[in-house]
Each structure stands twice: as C-alpha cells, then as structure tokens.
Amino acid sequence: MNATPRVLALLDDILAAARPDQRGALWQLAEAGRELDANLVRLPAGAEVGEHQEDVLDVLLVVVAGGGLVRVAGGELVLGPRSVLWLPRTSRRALAAGPEGLTYLTVHRRRPGMAVKGPGGSSAYEGGEGPCMLDRVCAECGRLSEDPAPVFCSRCGERFPER
C-alpha cells in the first residue's frame, strides 16, 4: 500500500488563529506511522530556550516569523525570517527571541521510545512494541507470543529462556 501525500497544515492560518500571547508548540506533526517529527513553536519577544543538547537527533530549524539569536559554542548566530539552521546532534545551543518574537519550525527524525530507569538502573521500555521481538518467538514451534514477557509458549508449552 502506498501512502498518499497531502497538505497537513497551512502555517499562515495557524499563526493567524493563535492568540498573540500564545507561546510554545502551535502545531505538531501527529500522523500515524510517520518517521519524522515536526513542531511549529513560538517564543514571545525576549523569551529564551535555555542551553541544551540533543544527543540522539539532528534537528533542522526553519524560522517562519520574527527573529532572534542562537547561542552556540564559539558565538551567536543571527536568525531572521526564512533562516534555515542545522543543529547537529551533540551540539549545545540556546535560543533567544528578538523584539518581534521568534516562530520556527523544527523537523527531525522521530525520537526513539522512552525508557524508564528501574530501581536497579535497568531500562523498562515504555514506548510501545520494541523494534525486535525475537525474544517473544518460541524456539520450538516459532509462534510469536502476545505476552511481552512470556514464560511458556501458549501453543507448544515450551519454556522461554529467562531474561
């Protein structure tokens, strides 16, 4: 089955419908099965996003309206309407909106599922099905268990290896 391209948003309409003091995400890409994430974000005049670092994903930032600065190692970069900025993973950056505010679109690969650290420091996957379910396939008969932590195969009774 082929996916069908379609217009998801008209940014001018979203901006016109937003309250003048509205800040944060005005729109988010939310299509099922997507491999990308995108957000339309607005910062009011003088607002900042503190210094941070994205360790996993590269981010593309496109200024839609207003302007400001991005502080990076080695200085500041000026952002104006239709500026396109690449933020490579592991780069440290901070954003500051100028006097007209800063509205920008970010696009990046979809984030991996969230992992929650247990008491012993182990991760418990909390983001839906894992990327590989081989540990749920019975070695004896090949059946995929619906149980996320199977002990015995529901078809043949074979014991799954301990985790």
Disulfide bonds with the S-S distance in Angstrom:
none
